[in-house]
């Protein structure tokens, strides 16, 4: 019989997800989570900024050429972390202490293993993947060097996303934020030291990133080992072995969730290949402009994660009215975030791009991208938040299939038809808003059908 002891208590200030105002509590959970995700992005962004400002345009282009691959593989680890978050939230909502402990130790092993597998794959296939993207000859050596060094930090990213998933499921998003702030400050300092003092370029900023990734992973593990609640974790618990049921459930959510994140990057590989068909200035400008994606997507993604977490806990607690309300609130918050940040990018795009390069031609090239994307971001909320909502009610496979069709197949088709005809940057980036709209419609239908089925099953119990 499940242990029904009090879980996720508010004495230490964790946010209660099954009680109180959903608007207020979801916002309070999202803000630290948002900042945490932004700081993860800033690792790579700081690399781009430092080499662009203090090294060379070639180094900027080399680091920027790896952005899609970095996003692909870190996206898979973030997806695994989101599965951990939903599974732990479910158990916390049901106040099942034994299942929570089993899920935590199993999640740690799975996330660490995923990080190690990805690291090995990147080390062995870095040059092949970058050549497949059509990386320019003058950028390829620096890009391979950066990506191979950066890949050494993948196990640390797996561990951090595991810990972040567990803690945020319990309403604690402040500690992961604090640890990432420490790591982020160290990352910038190491970047400047390796590039300015040591005269390094791509290798220096990559080395700074992996050092600070292991710092953040160590900090979150140390905190979980010191905890006295149901989300505590000690490395020695791994000897108890994986819980096969939890392993199956986490992988059934985590692999599709990771693939959902990675699929966008796979589709973007084709987009990067299209960008690489232009000259090096356009490639460098788009590398700088792509940093806006990382910022805005991750601000919006905080609300997606909060949505799935709130839905998971309330589903576990059998508070069905709060499950659906959490979805609508998540959509509203993420849409507003995309609209506000997109508007700011449109107004201040030139100033934003100047953070990453001193070359006016590169800035002008980047503006061609930001002027299109600024009006597109908000519409992605309807797709991504609905995907998170499906995950929150335990459905992940069908949304993944829809994403493959709507955001991968459609984008590739666009590149070989619309873009092939016009051959301009605006005609390339308009594919985002069209693919997001089509996929969102299908995802909403999928969520509606699965939610009604869930209610029927619950009502029969």
Secondary structure, 3 states (H helix, E strand, C coil): CCCCCCCCCCCCCCCCCCCCCHHHHHHHHHHHHHHHHHHHHHHHHHHHHHHHHHCCHHHHHHHHCCHHHHHHHHHHHHHHHHHHHHHHHHHHHHCCHHHHHHHHHHHHHHHHHHHHHHHHHHHHHHHHHHHHCCCCHHHHHHHHHHHHHHHCCHHHHHHHHHHHHHHHHCCCCHHHHHHHHHHHHHHHHHHHHHHHHCCCCHHHHHHHHHHHHHHHHHHHHHHHHHCCCCCCCCHHHHHHCCCHHHHHHHHHHHHHHHHHHHHHHHHHHHHHHHHCCCCHHHHHHHHHHHHHHHHHHHHHHHHHHHHHHHHHHHHHCCCHHHHHHHHHHHHHHHHHHHHHHHHHHHHHHHHHHCCCCCCHHHHHHHHHHHHHHCCCHHHHHHHHHHHHHHHHCCCCHHHHHHHHHHHHHHHHHHHHHHHHHHCCHHHHHCHHHHHHHHHHHHHHHHHHHHHHHHHHHHHHC
